[in-house]
């Protein structure tokens, strides 16, 4: 008796698909393509922003950029550096979309054409503080004389290079005021960028001087306190759309986002105070 091959059941089922199943497949594929096209269109419409910010604002701005990206769908790259370094990069042709700089340099930035006249809006203010390692004996910095003695007795000191950072430039002048610039020079390490008090946390340096908002985020250090009032410098930071902004409206929207009350509350939580105008 001759045998006949049985048909493949799966092939049979596929061949027997109803017109409805074909139609359903087409609908699903079509919807998928529409979704992909819509997503691509949204990506194409999303603005890309480059923000240059003074290092003092790193803690609040890191958090706010995440919120802005989530809320707006735009893409943001933010770079932190000392103000002096940012000015150098601007002079070399750098083209950010938004600038966060100290108010001290606002007029220079405007004269150079890096922002429009009067474009900078005060954002928040912060003073200079002194950091020690957690658990270390707390020296007296309550007055100018007490600070002078503490600095002379310290085994090592660090602050940011005065040519690059606002707090370093000021603290160098404090040492001159106290008449001890030469005495402490040999035991001083100048930081170039970032959180220069990190060596204090590691026990490599005894005292670190930087803006308070750059001390508070560093694990392992304690804010001993601000500089005594007669020697203090409170720096106000400003935010502005850069003249080189690729999308001026998107850049302005970002600035307004940062200037909202909820955003300013983040600055306050990170150690800033209301701007001194």
C-alpha positions, 0 to 999 in steps of 0.5 A, spaced: 500 500 500 502 506 497 503 511 503 502 519 502 506 524 505 501 528 511 501 535 510 505 540 515 500 542 520 503 549 521 504 550 514 497 548 513 494 553 518 498 559 516 495 558 509 488 558 512 489 564 515 483 568 514 482 575 511 481 578 518 488 576 521 491 579 515 488 585 516 489 585 523 497 584 522 497 590 517 493 594 522 499 592 528 504 594 523 501 600 521 501 603 528 508 601 530 510 605 524 506 611 526 509 610 533 516 610 530 515 616 526 512 620 531 518 618 536 523 620 531 519 627 529 519 628 537 527 627 537 528 631 531 524 637 535 528 636 541 532 642 543 540 641 544 543 645 550 550 646 552 550 649 559 557 652 562 556 653 569 561 655 575 563 650 579 559 653 585 552 651 582 554 644 581 550 641 586 543 644 585 544 644 577 545 637 577 539 636 580 535 641 576 538 639 569 535 632 570 528 635 572 528 639 566 530 634 561 524 630 564 519 635 563 521 638 557 524 632 553 530 637 551 537 634 551 542 638 556 549 637 556 552 641 562 559 642 564 562 645 570 569 649 571 571 655 575 569 662 572 576 663 570 577 657 566 570 658 563 572 665 561 578 663 557 574 658 553 569 663 551 575 667 549 578 661 545 571 661 541 567 656 545 559 657 544 555 655 550 547 656 549 547 658 557 552 661 562 552 661 569 557 665 572 559 670 578 556 677 577 563 680 578 564 678 571 558 680 568 560 686 565 566 683 562 562 678 559 557 683 556 563 687 553 566 681 550 559 680 546 558 673 549 551 675 552 547 681 550 547 687 555 543 686 561 542 679 559 544 676 566 539 675 572 541 674 579 540 667 581 543 665 588 549 668 593 554 664 597 560 665 601 566 662 602 567 657 608 573 653 611 572 645 611 576 640 616 576 633 616 570 629 620 572 628 627 578 633 627 579 638 632 575 644 631 580 650 631 577 657 632 576 662 626 571 666 629 575 672 628 580 675 623 585 674 629 583 667 630 583 665 623 590 668 622 593 664 628 589 658 625 592 658 619 599 659 621 598 653 626 595 649 620 600 643 617 597 644 610 592 648 606 588 648 600 584 653 596 583 653 588 588 657 584 586 664 584 587 665 577 581 660 576 576 660 581 572 666 585 574 663 592 581 662 591 582 669 588 578 672 594 582 668 599 589 670 596 587 677 598 585 675 605 592 672 606 595 678 604 590 682 609 592 678 614 599 679 613 601 671 612 601 670 605 609 668 605 608 664 611 603 659 609 605 659 601 610 653 602 604 649 606 599 651 601 596 646 595 592 650 589 586 646 586 585 647 579 578 645 579 572 641 582 571 640 589 578 642 592 577 640 599 576 633 597 584 632 600 581 634 606 576 628 607 582 624 605 586 626 611 592 629 606 590 636 607 588 639 614 584 646 612 580 647 605 577 653 603 572 654 598 565 656 597 560 653 602 556 650 596 562 646 594 564 644 601 557 641 603 557 636 598 563 633 599 563 626 604 568 626 609 569 633 611 565 638 615 564 645 614 567 649 620 564 655 618 564 661 614 570 666 613 569 671 619 565 677 617 570 682 616 574 677 611 568 674 608 566 675 600 559 673 598 558 672 591 552 672 587 551 668 581 547 669 575 544 666 569 544 668 562 542 666 555 549 666 551 550 670 544 552 663 541 545 660 543 543 655 537 536 655 539 535 662 543 528 660 545 529 653 548 535 657 552 531 662 554 526 657 556 531 653 560 533 660 564 526 661 566 526 654 568 532 655 573 529 661 575 522 658 578 521 658 585 521 651 586 528 651 582 530 656 587 528 652 593 533 647 590 539 652 590 537 654 598 537 647 600 544 646 597 547 652 601 545 658 597 541 664 599 537 669 596 541 673 591 544 680 593 542 685 588 
